[in-house]
Amino acid sequence: MQALFIGQTYIDVVFITDHMPTGDEKHVASDYAVSFGGNAVTAAFCCAKLGIVPDLIATAANDWLGRMFQDMCAKYAISLHGRKVNQSSLSFIMPKDGKRAIVRCRDDEHIHPFPMLNLGGCRALHVDGHQPDAALHYAKVCREAGILTSLDGGGLRTNTHELLEFIDVAIVAERLCEQMDLTPEKMLDYLKSRGCKIGGVTMGEKGLLWYDETGTVQVMPAMPIPRERVIDTNGAGDVFHGAYVYSYLAHPGKSWREHFDFARAASTFKIQRLGNEAGLPTLVDIAKVRHEFEVRV
């Protein structure tokens, strides 16, 4: 095991439409994609696509969507440690004008306790707050073992405050700022107060507001991609997380500015493609994005 990711499994159905039917109406979407979904789950697939295959603790149901997800994991050689639920979770996602509306159908009633794994060789943990008992347990164990701990703070969860005490790198979304009634700047202060060595707020087209090990706050602007090339922003943050975890594992001597710059290019690739799987970049894809926008760290 090189890295462990913990999250909630979704199957994402993404479709583009210019009209949402109501009543007895019917309408044909102009395009669609079906793929794996979920914050830490998508991040795990991104890390695997880039070349370092992690282990994954994720919800698993004995239904046809669950078996589809197992096939997806097998395709990327991801070791899935399933935590049983009765039904698979679904997301219906409608991207439009750089935003995305989402309807979720979720089963997070875990039938069994989370699996206990041997972390020998593990160098990074990435969690998104789902499976709060598992996330907290492994964050504590990894912190004690000196293994990097990373959090995708996409939204406020039952254990967010407690979990942050054991997180080294916390990159959160503007949504969490809104839920906690904090400005992005105040969010950074909060993350520092919880002991996070690296903290940041992803702000979409406004870039990343973050601080490094010295506490210095800085802004990493988003890449200047033309608006007409933005197809599907769903999953861009998850790809960002998966890419910086990969970069840390592959190049531990690089700075966090370099890790985040790499991840920025990965998420820029993602937003130009429909669906999570189509949006997973290779190293070559990231190099092309950086070359196109002449990125220099």
C-alpha positions in Angstrom: 0.0 0.0 0.0 1.4 3.4 -1.0 -1.6 5.5 -0.2 -5.1 5.0 1.4 -8.2 6.9 0.3 -11.5 6.8 2.3 -14.8 7.9 0.9 -18.4 7.3 -0.2 -18.9 5.6 -3.5 -21.2 7.1 -6.1 -22.1 6.3 -9.7 -22.3 9.6 -11.5 -24.7 10.2 -14.3 -23.7 13.5 -16.0 -25.8 15.0 -18.8 -26.0 18.2 -20.8 -29.4 19.6 -21.6 -30.9 22.9 -22.5 -34.2 22.1 -20.9 -35.4 20.3 -17.8 -38.8 18.6 -18.4 -41.6 18.9 -15.9 -44.9 17.1 -15.5 -45.3 14.6 -18.3 -42.7 16.2 -20.6 -39.8 14.2 -22.2 -36.6 15.7 -23.5 -33.4 14.2 -25.0 -30.1 15.3 -23.5 -27.4 16.4 -26.0 -24.7 14.4 -24.3 -24.1 12.2 -21.2 -21.5 10.2 -19.3 -21.6 7.6 -16.6 -18.6 7.1 -14.3 -17.5 6.6 -10.7 -18.1 9.4 -8.4 -17.6 10.7 -4.8 -14.9 13.1 -3.6 -12.1 10.8 -2.3 -13.2 8.0 -4.6 -12.6 10.2 -7.7 -9.4 11.4 -6.2 -8.2 7.8 -5.8 -8.9 7.1 -9.5 -7.0 10.2 -10.5 -4.0 9.2 -8.4 -4.2 5.7 -10.0 -4.4 7.1 -13.6 -1.3 9.2 -12.9 0.7 6.2 -12.0 0.5 5.5 -8.2 -2.4 3.1 -7.4 -3.8 3.6 -3.9 -6.0 1.4 -1.7 -9.6 2.5 -1.3 -12.0 2.1 1.6 -15.4 2.9 0.1 -19.0 1.9 0.4 -20.1 -1.2 -1.6 -23.5 -2.7 -2.3 -24.4 -6.0 -3.7 -26.4 -4.7 -6.7 -25.7 -4.1 -10.3 -24.3 -0.6 -9.7 -22.0 -2.0 -7.0 -20.7 -4.6 -9.4 -20.2 -1.9 -12.0 -18.1 0.0 -9.5 -16.0 -3.1 -8.7 -15.3 -3.5 -12.4 -14.2 0.2 -12.5 -11.8 -0.4 -9.6 -10.4 -3.6 -11.3 -9.8 -1.6 -14.5 -7.5 0.8 -12.6 -6.1 -2.0 -10.4 -7.4 -0.2 -7.3 -7.6 -2.5 -4.2 -11.2 -1.9 -3.0 -11.9 -2.6 0.7 -15.7 -2.4 0.5 -17.8 -1.4 3.4 -21.2 -2.9 2.9 -24.4 -0.8 2.4 -27.8 -2.0 1.1 -28.0 0.2 -2.0 -25.5 1.9 -4.2 -25.5 5.7 -4.3 -26.2 7.7 -7.4 -25.6 11.3 -8.4 -27.4 13.0 -11.3 -25.4 16.0 -12.4 -26.3 18.8 -14.8 -23.4 21.0 -15.8 -24.3 24.4 -17.3 -22.4 27.7 -17.7 -19.4 26.7 -15.5 -21.7 25.5 -12.6 -23.4 22.2 -11.9 -26.6 21.2 -10.3 -26.6 17.8 -8.5 -29.3 15.5 -7.2 -28.0 12.7 -5.0 -29.4 9.4 -3.9 -27.3 8.2 -1.0 -27.1 5.2 1.3 -24.5 5.7 4.0 -26.0 3.4 6.6 -23.0 1.1 7.0 -23.9 -2.5 7.8 -20.5 -3.5 9.2 -17.6 -1.7 10.9 -14.9 -0.2 8.7 -12.1 -2.6 7.7 -8.8 -2.6 9.7 -5.9 -2.5 7.3 -2.1 -3.0 7.5 -0.6 0.4 6.7 2.9 -0.9 6.2 4.4 1.1 3.3 1.6 3.7 3.3 2.9 7.2 2.7 -0.3 9.2 2.5 -3.9 9.2 3.6 -6.7 11.2 1.9 -10.2 11.5 3.3 -13.3 13.6 2.6 -15.1 13.2 5.9 -17.5 10.5 4.7 -17.3 7.3 6.8 -16.5 9.6 9.7 -15.5 6.8 12.1 -13.0 5.4 9.6 -11.7 8.8 8.6 -11.0 9.7 12.2 -9.5 6.4 13.1 -7.0 6.3 10.2 -6.2 10.0 10.5 -5.1 9.4 14.1 -3.1 6.2 13.2 -1.4 7.9 10.3 -0.6 11.0 12.3 1.1 8.9 14.9 3.0 7.0 12.3 4.2 10.1 10.5 2.1 9.4 7.4 0.9 12.5 5.5 -2.8 13.1 6.1 -4.9 15.1 3.6 -8.5 16.3 3.8 -10.9 17.3 1.0 -13.2 19.7 2.9 -16.0 19.8 0.4 -18.6 20.4 3.0 -19.3 20.4 6.7 -19.6 16.9 8.2 -20.3 15.6 11.7 -16.6 15.2 12.5 -15.0 18.0 10.5 -13.8 20.0 13.6 -12.4 16.9 15.4 -10.9 15.4 12.2 -8.9 18.6 11.4 -6.8 18.1 14.5 -5.1 15.1 12.7 -4.8 16.6 9.2 -1.6 17.9 7.7 -3.0 19.2 4.4 -6.5 20.6 4.4 -7.9 22.0 1.1 -11.5 23.0 1.5 -14.2 24.3 -0.8 -15.9 27.7 -0.7 -19.0 25.8 0.3 -17.5 24.9 3.6 -16.7 28.6 4.2 -20.4 29.4 3.5 -21.6 26.7 5.8 -19.4 27.9 8.7 -20.1 31.6 7.9 -16.4 32.3 7.3 -14.6 34.3 4.6 -11.8 32.4 2.8 -9.3 34.4 4.7 -10.9 33.5 8.1 -11.1 29.9 7.0 -7.3 29.9 6.7 -7.1 31.2 10.2 -9.4 28.5 11.4 -7.4 25.7 9.6 -4.2 27.1 11.2 -5.9 27.1 14.6 -6.7 23.4 14.1 -3.0 22.6 13.5 -3.1 22.0 9.7 0.4 22.6 8.3 -0.9 23.4 4.9 -4.3 24.9 4.3 -6.3 26.3 1.4 -9.6 27.2 -0.1 -10.4 26.3 -3.7 -12.4 29.1 -5.4 -13.0 27.9 -8.9 -12.1 30.5 -11.5 -10.7 32.7 -8.7 -8.0 30.1 -8.0 -6.6 28.8 -4.7 -6.1 30.8 -1.6 -3.6 29.0 0.6 -0.8 29.1 3.2 2.4 27.1 3.3 4.4 25.6 6.2 5.6 29.1 7.3 2.0 30.4 7.5 2.5 32.7 4.5 -0.8 33.3 2.6 -0.7 33.4 -1.1 -3.0 33.1 -4.1 -2.5 30.6 -7.0 -4.6 31.9 -9.8 -6.7 29.6 -12.0 -5.4 28.9 -15.4 -6.9 31.3 -18.0 -9.0 28.8 -19.9 -11.6 30.3 -22.2 -15.1 30.0 -20.8 -16.4 28.3 -23.9 -14.0 25.4 -23.3 -15.4 24.7 -19.9 -17.7 21.7 -20.2 -18.1 20.0 -16.8 -16.7 21.4 -13.6 -18.0 18.5 -11.5 -15.1 16.5 -10.1 -12.5 19.2 -10.8 -11.8 19.6 -7.1 -11.5 15.8 -6.6 -9.0 15.6 -9.5 -7.1 18.5 -7.8 -6.8 16.5 -4.6 -5.9 13.2 -6.3 -3.2 15.0 -8.4 -1.5 16.8 -5.4 -1.5 13.5 -3.5 0.1 11.8 -6.5 2.7 14.6 -6.8 3.6 14.4 -3.1 4.1 10.6 -3.4 6.0 10.8 -6.7 8.1 13.9 -5.8 8.3 14.3 -2.0 11.1 16.7 -2.2 9.1 19.3 -4.2 7.4 22.2 -2.5 3.6 22.4 -1.9 3.5 25.2 -4.4 4.8 22.8 -7.0 2.3 20.1 -5.9 -0.6 22.5 -6.2 0.6 23.9 -9.5 0.6 20.3 -10.9 -2.9 19.7 -9.5 -4.1 23.0 -11.0 -3.2 21.7 -14.4 -4.9 18.4 -13.7 -8.2 20.1 -12.8 -7.9 22.4 -15.8 -7.8 19.2 -18.0 -10.8 17.8 -16.1 -13.2 20.7 -16.7 -12.8 20.4 -20.5 -14.3 16.9 -20.4 -17.7 15.4 -19.6 -17.7 13.0 -16.7 -15.1 12.0 -14.2 -13.4 9.2 -16.1 -12.9 11.2 -19.3 -11.5 14.0 -17.1 -8.7 11.9 -15.5 -5.4 13.2 -16.9 -2.2 11.4 -17.7 1.2 12.9 -17.0 1.3 13.8 -20.7 -2.0 15.5 -20.6 -0.8 17.7 -17.6 2.4 18.6 -19.4 0.3 19.7 -22.5 -1.9 21.9 -20.3 1.0 23.5 -18.6 2.7 24.1 -22.0 -0.4 25.6 -23.5 -0.7 28.1 -20.7 3.1 28.5 -20.3 3.0 27.7 -16.6 6.1 28.5 -14.6 6.3 28.0 -10.9 
